[in-house]
Amino acid sequence: MLKEWYKKHLGLTIDNYGCSFWWKDTSGNDAMTQWSPFDADTKYFEPSQKQFMQNFRVHDLDNLLIKLKAEGVTLVGEPEAYDYGKFAWILDVEGNKIELWEPNDRAFL
């Protein structure tokens, strides 16, 4: 229902995940940011008690995870890889879940 509201009232192009916003990075490469609302009863944000999750695009996720582990950052679950990129999840100091995404933007072109 929320996705349809944004489609109707703000003209967002909606797909199964939400809306993709395309832009160019500082090197002129195509890049994408995703807005993805979830159902009210989703478990995707657990163990956080928040109703949202930040998603950060990162470079070299594997080495970043090594660094974060060494710094004592809490990792949630195991990293996952798909044709459109690699993902991992961490908790910040307030217990907010953060999704780290090393995208493969070519998968969207």
MIBA-972212 format. One record per residue (C-alpha): residue number from 1; chain; x, y, z. Coordinates in Angstrom, 3 decimals. Layout:
N
resi | chain | east | north | up
NUM | A | X | Y | Z
...
This chain:
109
resi | chain | east | north | up
1 | A | 0.000 | 0.000 | 0.000
2 | A | 2.846 | 2.395 | 0.842
3 | A | 4.582 | 1.747 | -2.475
4 | A | 1.345 | 2.421 | -4.348
5 | A | 0.890 | 5.705 | -2.444
6 | A | 4.347 | 6.884 | -3.519
7 | A | 3.623 | 5.767 | -7.083
8 | A | 0.301 | 7.591 | -7.247
9 | A | 1.184 | 10.793 | -5.414
10 | A | 4.896 | 11.251 | -6.148
11 | A | 5.203 | 9.456 | -9.459
12 | A | 7.838 | 6.950 | -8.330
13 | A | 8.454 | 4.031 | -10.670
14 | A | 7.758 | 1.032 | -8.436
15 | A | 8.916 | -2.574 | -8.790
16 | A | 8.890 | -5.565 | -6.416
17 | A | 11.611 | -3.984 | -4.273
18 | A | 10.452 | -0.368 | -4.237
19 | A | 12.009 | 2.328 | -6.393
20 | A | 15.477 | 2.581 | -7.951
21 | A | 17.133 | 5.991 | -8.141
22 | A | 19.889 | 6.121 | -10.753
23 | A | 22.790 | 8.563 | -10.540
24 | A | 26.434 | 8.938 | -11.545
25 | A | 29.303 | 8.466 | -9.109
26 | A | 32.282 | 10.847 | -9.014
27 | A | 33.962 | 8.852 | -11.805
28 | A | 30.889 | 9.108 | -14.038
29 | A | 29.852 | 5.480 | -13.552
30 | A | 26.182 | 4.537 | -13.348
31 | A | 25.096 | 3.861 | -9.768
32 | A | 21.794 | 3.171 | -8.036
33 | A | 20.165 | 3.799 | -4.673
34 | A | 17.129 | 1.714 | -3.675
35 | A | 14.097 | 2.742 | -1.587
36 | A | 12.448 | -0.408 | -0.236
37 | A | 9.520 | -0.332 | 2.212
38 | A | 8.774 | -3.561 | 4.080
39 | A | 5.598 | -5.094 | 5.510
40 | A | 4.751 | -4.008 | 9.067
41 | A | 5.362 | -7.534 | 10.391
42 | A | 8.771 | -8.012 | 8.709
43 | A | 11.540 | -9.751 | 10.620
44 | A | 14.197 | -8.401 | 8.221
45 | A | 15.339 | -5.657 | 10.598
46 | A | 15.895 | -8.004 | 13.564
47 | A | 17.669 | -8.019 | 15.944
48 | A | 17.117 | -4.244 | 15.849
49 | A | 13.861 | -3.013 | 17.345
50 | A | 13.682 | -0.204 | 14.766
51 | A | 11.224 | -0.104 | 11.870
52 | A | 13.879 | 0.906 | 9.390
53 | A | 17.354 | -0.014 | 8.299
54 | A | 20.042 | 2.046 | 6.666
55 | A | 21.750 | 0.619 | 3.615
56 | A | 25.236 | 1.815 | 2.733
57 | A | 26.979 | 1.153 | -0.558
58 | A | 30.515 | -0.013 | 0.154
59 | A | 33.617 | -0.961 | -1.781
60 | A | 35.386 | -4.272 | -1.014
61 | A | 32.886 | -5.708 | 1.447
62 | A | 35.077 | -8.688 | 2.344
63 | A | 37.956 | -6.534 | 3.614
64 | A | 35.569 | -4.121 | 5.321
65 | A | 34.078 | -7.020 | 7.296
66 | A | 37.551 | -8.113 | 8.429
67 | A | 38.211 | -4.574 | 9.660
68 | A | 34.823 | -4.269 | 11.387
69 | A | 35.266 | -7.626 | 13.173
70 | A | 38.708 | -6.513 | 14.401
71 | A | 37.132 | -3.313 | 15.736
72 | A | 34.524 | -5.285 | 17.704
73 | A | 31.527 | -4.346 | 15.550
74 | A | 28.604 | -6.783 | 15.867
75 | A | 27.917 | -8.652 | 12.627
76 | A | 24.416 | -10.031 | 12.086
77 | A | 24.110 | -13.326 | 10.233
78 | A | 26.353 | -14.320 | 7.356
79 | A | 27.223 | -12.297 | 4.254
80 | A | 25.180 | -13.128 | 1.143
81 | A | 25.995 | -12.779 | -2.556
82 | A | 23.627 | -12.314 | -5.495
83 | A | 24.070 | -11.345 | -9.125
84 | A | 23.331 | -7.716 | -8.153
85 | A | 25.874 | -7.560 | -5.320
86 | A | 27.117 | -8.751 | -1.958
87 | A | 25.433 | -7.951 | 1.376
88 | A | 26.310 | -8.072 | 5.067
89 | A | 24.642 | -6.653 | 8.169
90 | A | 26.001 | -4.998 | 11.294
91 | A | 24.658 | -3.221 | 14.377
92 | A | 25.710 | 0.284 | 15.354
93 | A | 26.274 | 1.332 | 18.979
94 | A | 22.517 | 2.034 | 19.437
95 | A | 21.437 | -1.359 | 18.051
96 | A | 20.352 | -0.056 | 14.640
97 | A | 20.770 | -2.649 | 11.916
98 | A | 22.819 | -1.464 | 8.948
99 | A | 22.947 | -3.240 | 5.615
100 | A | 26.261 | -3.049 | 3.779
101 | A | 25.966 | -3.507 | 0.034
102 | A | 28.773 | -3.943 | -2.458
103 | A | 26.668 | -3.467 | -5.592
104 | A | 27.058 | -4.890 | -9.029
105 | A | 25.247 | -2.049 | -10.794
106 | A | 25.800 | -3.721 | -14.187
107 | A | 23.213 | -6.303 | -13.163
108 | A | 20.558 | -3.561 | -13.355
109 | A | 21.509 | -2.159 | -16.749
